[in-house]
Amino acid sequence: MFLAASIATIFAAFPLAIVGAMMLLIGVEVVKFARDLRFNRELIPVAATLVGSLLANMAVGFVAGIVVHYLLLGKEHGHEDAQR
C-alpha cells in the first residue's frame, strides 16, 4: 500500500535465499518478544497488529497496534489520575 512497490523492488535485488534468511531471523526475534507477553491487556495491541497485518498489510497492522496501545495506555492513565 504505502511503500509496497519500492519494497518489492528492493527485495527483487537480493537472492530469495537471503530474503528468506532475513525473514527467518525477524521471525525468531518476534517470537522472543512474544514469549515474554502475559495473557492480559498486553496482548490486545499485539492482536490488533496481527489482525491488521493479515487483513490489509504490515503498515495498517502497525498503525492499528499503535492506536490500540495508546487507547489502552490513555485509559490506564485516566484511571490513575482519577484515583489521586
N, C-alpha and C positions, 0 to 999 in steps of 0.2 A: 504494500500500500504506500507507505511513505518513501522508503528507500529500496523497495524490492528489486527494481531493475538494476540499480547500481550494485547492490549486494550480489545479485546473481552474476553480474559481470565480473566482480572480484573473485567469487567462488570458481567461475569458469577458468580463471587464470591459473588456478592451482590444480594439481592432480587430485582425483577423487579420493585416493588413499590418504592424502594429507588432510583434506577437508573432513573425512571420516574420523581420523585420529583426533583432530581438534574437537569435533563434536563429542567424541567419547570422553575426552578429558573434561569438557564442560559438563557433561552428564554426571561424571564422578564428583565434581565439585558441588553440583546442585544436590546430589544425594547426601553428601557430607553435611550440607546446610540443613536439609530437610530432616535428617536423622535427629537433630537436636530440638526440633519443634515439639511442643507439647500439644495434646489434643484439647485445645481450648480456643480462645479468641485469636491466638497467634496463627491459627490455621486458616482463618477466614480470608485474609488478604492473599494467601498462597492459593487458595481455591479459586478466588476471583481471577488471579493471574492465569491460572491453568485453564479455566473455562474461557476467558477472553482470548487466550492464545490458540486454543483448539477451535473455537467458533470463527475467529476472524484471522488474526495474525499476532506475532510477538509484540508489535507496537501497541496494539489495542489491549492485549493482556497486561502489558507493563503499566499502561495508564490505568486500567481497571484496578490492578493491585494497589497502585499508589493512592488512588481515590478512596478505595475501601479502607486502606490503612489509616489515612488521615481522617476519615469519617469516624472510625473507631477510636483513634487517638484523641480527637476533639471531644468525643462523648466522655472518654475517661477523664480528661482534664476538666470537663464541665462538672462531673460528679465530685472531683476533688475540691474545686472552688466552692461548690455548694455546701460542702461539709465544714468549711472553715468559718 
